[in-house]
Amino acid sequence: MLFGLVPAAAQDNSADLAKQLSNPVASLISVPFQFNYNSGYGTADGEQAYVNVQPVIPFSISENWNLISRTILPIAWQHDIAGNSGDQFGLGDTTQSFFFSPKDPWNGIIWGVGPALLLPTGTDNLLTSGKWGAGPTAVVLTQKNGWTAGALANHIWSFAGDASKADISSTFMQPFLSYTTPNAWSFTLNTESTYNWETDEWSVPINFMVAKIVKFGKQPVQLQVGARYWAVSPTGGPDGWGARASVTFLFPKGK
Protein backbone atom coordinates (compact mmCIF):
# COMPACT_ATOMS: atom_id res chain seq x y z
CA MET A 1 0.00 0.00 0.00
CA LEU A 2 1.44 3.39 -0.99
CA PHE A 3 -1.11 5.72 0.53
CA GLY A 4 -4.83 6.07 1.02
CA LEU A 5 -6.90 4.13 3.55
CA VAL A 6 -4.70 2.80 6.35
CA PRO A 7 -5.45 0.80 9.51
CA ALA A 8 -6.49 2.70 12.64
CA ALA A 9 -3.15 1.99 14.39
CA ALA A 10 -1.26 3.46 11.43
CA GLN A 11 -3.57 6.50 11.45
CA ASP A 12 -2.82 7.04 15.15
CA ASN A 13 0.91 6.84 14.44
CA SER A 14 0.58 9.33 11.58
CA ALA A 15 -1.39 11.73 13.76
CA ASP A 16 1.34 11.52 16.41
CA LEU A 17 3.98 12.27 13.78
CA ALA A 18 1.93 15.25 12.58
CA LYS A 19 1.75 16.61 16.14
CA GLN A 20 5.51 16.19 16.50
CA LEU A 21 6.04 18.13 13.28
CA SER A 22 4.08 21.01 14.82
CA ASN A 23 6.69 21.08 17.61
CA PRO A 24 9.98 22.71 16.47
CA VAL A 25 11.94 20.88 19.20
CA ALA A 26 10.37 17.42 18.93
CA SER A 27 12.67 14.41 19.13
CA LEU A 28 12.03 13.55 15.47
CA ILE A 29 14.40 13.65 12.50
CA SER A 30 12.70 15.45 9.62
CA VAL A 31 13.93 16.78 6.29
CA PRO A 32 11.56 19.36 4.77
CA PHE A 33 11.90 20.75 1.24
CA GLN A 34 9.80 23.91 1.37
CA PHE A 35 8.92 25.78 -1.84
CA ASN A 36 8.00 29.48 -1.57
CA TYR A 37 6.89 32.05 -4.13
CA ASN A 38 6.69 35.83 -3.69
CA SER A 39 6.05 38.65 -6.14
CA GLY A 40 5.60 42.42 -6.33
CA TYR A 41 9.19 43.38 -5.52
CA GLY A 42 9.98 47.05 -6.10
CA THR A 43 9.48 49.20 -9.17
CA ALA A 44 9.96 46.35 -11.66
CA ASP A 45 7.36 44.10 -9.98
CA GLY A 46 10.02 41.44 -9.42
CA GLU A 47 9.40 37.86 -8.36
CA GLN A 48 11.19 35.21 -6.37
CA ALA A 49 10.94 31.44 -5.96
CA TYR A 50 13.06 29.42 -3.55
CA VAL A 51 13.28 26.05 -1.88
CA ASN A 52 14.32 25.95 1.76
CA VAL A 53 16.13 22.74 2.68
CA GLN A 54 15.42 22.49 6.41
CA PRO A 55 16.79 19.37 8.14
CA VAL A 56 15.89 19.02 11.82
CA ILE A 57 18.09 16.61 13.79
CA PRO A 58 17.68 15.95 17.54
CA PHE A 59 20.52 14.65 19.71
CA SER A 60 20.14 13.19 23.19
CA ILE A 61 22.89 14.85 25.23
CA SER A 62 21.88 13.63 28.71
CA GLU A 63 19.15 11.79 30.54
CA ASN A 64 17.03 14.93 30.67
CA TRP A 65 18.09 17.11 27.75
CA ASN A 66 18.03 17.12 23.95
CA LEU A 67 19.97 19.30 21.54
CA ILE A 68 17.98 20.03 18.37
CA SER A 69 19.77 21.24 15.25
CA ARG A 70 17.59 23.22 12.81
CA THR A 71 19.11 24.33 9.49
CA ILE A 72 17.60 26.54 6.79
CA LEU A 73 19.46 26.60 3.45
CA PRO A 74 17.66 28.42 0.60
CA ILE A 75 18.07 27.50 -3.07
CA ALA A 76 16.70 30.55 -4.85
CA TRP A 77 15.73 32.00 -8.22
CA GLN A 78 14.72 35.61 -8.51
CA HIS A 79 13.98 38.15 -11.23
CA ASP A 80 14.15 41.95 -11.01
CA ILE A 81 13.84 42.07 -7.22
CA ALA A 82 16.02 45.21 -7.06
CA GLY A 83 14.70 47.20 -10.01
CA ASN A 84 15.82 45.91 -13.40
CA SER A 85 18.38 43.60 -11.83
CA GLY A 86 17.81 40.56 -14.05
CA ASP A 87 17.93 36.94 -12.93
CA GLN A 88 19.88 35.30 -10.14
CA PHE A 89 19.98 31.64 -9.22
CA GLY A 90 21.94 29.85 -6.51
CA LEU A 91 22.27 29.36 -2.78
CA GLY A 92 21.15 31.92 -0.24
CA ASP A 93 22.52 32.47 3.26
CA THR A 94 22.19 29.67 5.81
CA THR A 95 20.52 30.08 9.19
CA GLN A 96 21.68 27.47 11.70
CA SER A 97 19.95 27.19 15.08
CA PHE A 98 20.58 24.95 18.08
CA PHE A 99 17.99 24.46 20.82
CA PHE A 100 18.72 22.96 24.23
CA SER A 101 15.37 21.51 25.27
CA PRO A 102 14.27 19.38 28.26
CA LYS A 103 12.91 15.98 27.30
CA ASP A 104 9.93 16.35 29.64
CA PRO A 105 7.57 19.36 29.39
CA TRP A 106 7.33 21.72 32.36
CA ASN A 107 3.68 21.92 33.47
CA GLY A 108 2.66 21.17 29.88
CA ILE A 109 5.04 23.77 28.45
CA ILE A 110 7.62 22.67 25.87
CA TRP A 111 10.56 25.01 25.40
CA GLY A 112 14.06 25.35 24.06
CA VAL A 113 16.80 27.99 23.95
CA GLY A 114 20.16 28.29 22.25
CA PRO A 115 22.22 30.14 19.65
CA ALA A 116 21.32 31.08 16.08
CA LEU A 117 24.00 31.62 13.43
CA LEU A 118 23.89 33.35 10.05
CA LEU A 119 26.36 31.95 7.50
CA PRO A 120 27.02 33.91 4.26
CA THR A 121 26.67 30.93 1.91
CA GLY A 122 24.92 32.93 -0.83
CA THR A 123 26.43 32.42 -4.28
CA ASP A 124 25.38 35.76 -5.83
CA ASN A 125 25.69 39.33 -4.61
CA LEU A 126 21.88 39.67 -4.54
CA LEU A 127 21.43 36.33 -2.77
CA THR A 128 23.63 37.04 0.23
CA SER A 129 23.91 39.50 3.07
CA GLY A 130 27.67 39.03 2.92
CA LYS A 131 27.73 38.94 6.71
CA TRP A 132 28.44 36.48 9.50
CA GLY A 133 25.88 36.81 12.26
CA ALA A 134 24.90 35.32 15.61
CA GLY A 135 22.42 35.76 18.42
CA PRO A 136 19.96 33.99 20.73
CA THR A 137 16.96 31.91 19.73
CA ALA A 138 14.09 30.45 21.75
CA VAL A 139 10.86 28.53 21.28
CA VAL A 140 7.94 27.90 23.63
CA LEU A 141 4.71 25.97 22.96
CA THR A 142 1.97 23.84 24.39
CA GLN A 143 0.05 20.94 22.87
CA LYS A 144 -3.39 19.70 23.94
CA ASN A 145 -6.34 17.96 22.27
CA GLY A 146 -4.80 18.21 18.82
CA TRP A 147 -3.97 21.92 19.19
CA THR A 148 -0.45 23.37 19.15
CA ALA A 149 0.14 27.01 20.08
CA GLY A 150 3.45 28.73 20.56
CA ALA A 151 6.12 31.00 19.17
CA LEU A 152 9.70 30.82 17.92
CA ALA A 153 11.99 33.85 17.89
CA ASN A 154 15.57 34.86 17.31
CA HIS A 155 17.71 37.96 17.04
CA ILE A 156 20.80 38.11 14.88
CA TRP A 157 23.55 40.72 14.85
CA SER A 158 26.26 40.73 12.21
CA PHE A 159 29.83 40.68 13.52
CA ALA A 160 32.01 40.14 10.43
CA GLY A 161 31.89 39.92 6.67
CA ASP A 162 31.78 42.16 3.61
CA ALA A 163 32.32 45.74 4.78
CA SER A 164 30.42 47.07 1.76
CA LYS A 165 27.24 45.27 2.86
CA ALA A 166 24.75 46.67 5.37
CA ASP A 167 25.11 45.64 9.01
CA ILE A 168 22.45 43.31 10.39
CA SER A 169 20.38 43.69 13.54
CA SER A 170 17.24 41.69 12.90
CA THR A 171 14.52 40.19 15.10
CA PHE A 172 12.51 37.23 13.79
CA MET A 173 9.21 36.25 15.41
CA GLN A 174 7.06 33.28 14.42
CA PRO A 175 3.89 32.84 16.49
CA PHE A 176 1.99 29.75 15.32
CA LEU A 177 -1.30 27.95 15.87
CA SER A 178 -2.12 24.55 14.40
CA TYR A 179 -4.70 21.82 14.74
CA THR A 180 -4.06 18.15 13.91
CA THR A 181 -6.95 15.77 13.26
CA PRO A 182 -6.96 12.07 14.25
CA ASN A 183 -6.33 11.13 10.59
CA ALA A 184 -3.17 13.28 10.38
CA TRP A 185 -4.48 16.39 8.64
CA SER A 186 -2.87 19.57 10.00
CA PHE A 187 -4.10 23.14 9.61
CA THR A 188 -1.61 25.86 10.52
CA LEU A 189 -1.74 29.64 10.78
CA ASN A 190 1.43 31.62 11.47
CA THR A 191 3.37 34.74 10.75
CA GLU A 192 7.10 34.87 10.03
CA SER A 193 7.67 38.48 10.97
CA THR A 194 11.01 40.25 10.87
CA TYR A 195 11.93 43.65 12.28
CA ASN A 196 15.03 45.26 10.80
CA TRP A 197 16.53 47.51 13.48
CA GLU A 198 18.93 49.08 10.99
CA THR A 199 16.14 50.40 8.74
CA ASP A 200 13.25 50.44 11.25
CA GLU A 201 11.07 48.34 8.94
CA TRP A 202 8.79 45.34 9.42
CA SER A 203 8.20 42.33 7.18
CA VAL A 204 4.97 40.54 8.13
CA PRO A 205 3.84 37.64 5.93
CA ILE A 206 0.79 35.70 7.16
CA ASN A 207 0.74 32.03 6.18
CA PHE A 208 -2.07 29.48 6.15
CA MET A 209 -1.11 25.86 5.40
CA VAL A 210 -2.89 22.54 5.07
CA ALA A 211 -0.85 19.33 5.43
CA LYS A 212 -1.37 15.57 5.40
CA ILE A 213 0.92 12.69 6.32
CA VAL A 214 0.96 9.82 3.85
CA LYS A 215 3.22 6.81 3.40
CA PHE A 216 5.20 5.80 0.35
CA GLY A 217 5.86 2.18 1.19
CA LYS A 218 7.12 2.44 4.78
CA GLN A 219 8.38 6.00 4.42
CA PRO A 220 6.17 8.61 6.16
CA VAL A 221 6.01 11.92 4.31
CA GLN A 222 4.08 15.08 5.05
CA LEU A 223 2.69 16.95 2.03
CA GLN A 224 1.75 20.59 2.57
CA VAL A 225 0.27 23.45 0.51
CA GLY A 226 -0.58 26.96 1.57
CA ALA A 227 -1.04 30.63 0.79
CA ARG A 228 0.77 33.71 2.06
CA TYR A 229 -0.36 37.32 2.32
CA TRP A 230 2.11 40.14 2.91
CA ALA A 231 0.38 42.29 5.53
CA VAL A 232 3.46 44.54 5.86
CA SER A 233 6.48 44.73 3.55
CA PRO A 234 9.74 46.67 3.74
CA THR A 235 10.63 49.22 1.09
CA GLY A 236 11.05 47.38 -2.21
CA GLY A 237 9.87 44.11 -0.65
CA PRO A 238 7.25 41.62 -1.85
CA ASP A 239 3.59 42.57 -2.07
CA GLY A 240 0.20 40.87 -2.16
CA TRP A 241 -0.20 37.10 -2.27
CA GLY A 242 2.37 34.34 -2.38
CA ALA A 243 2.38 30.56 -2.15
CA ARG A 244 4.03 27.75 -0.23
CA ALA A 245 4.27 23.99 -0.71
CA SER A 246 6.48 21.45 1.00
CA VAL A 247 7.46 17.81 1.16
CA THR A 248 8.83 16.60 4.50
CA PHE A 249 10.51 13.23 4.94
CA LEU A 250 10.16 11.82 8.46
CA PHE A 251 12.50 9.43 10.24
CA PRO A 252 10.88 8.41 13.56
CA LYS A 253 12.80 6.44 16.14
CA GLY A 254 12.92 2.74 15.47
CA LYS A 255 12.36 3.15 11.76
Secondary structure, DSSP 8 states (H G I E B T S, - for coil): --SSS--HHHHHHHHHHHHHHTSTT-S-EEEEEEEEEEEEETTTTEEEEEEEE--EEEEE-SSSEEEEEEEEEEEEEEESTTSS--EEEEE--EEEEEEEEESS-BTTEEEEEEEEEEE---SSTTT---EEEEEEEEEEEEEETTEEEEEEEEEEEEEEE-TTS---EEEEEEEEEEEE-TTSEEEEEEE-EEEETTTTEEEEEEEEEEEEEEEETTEEEEEEEEEEEEEE--TT---SEEEEEEEEEEE-TT-
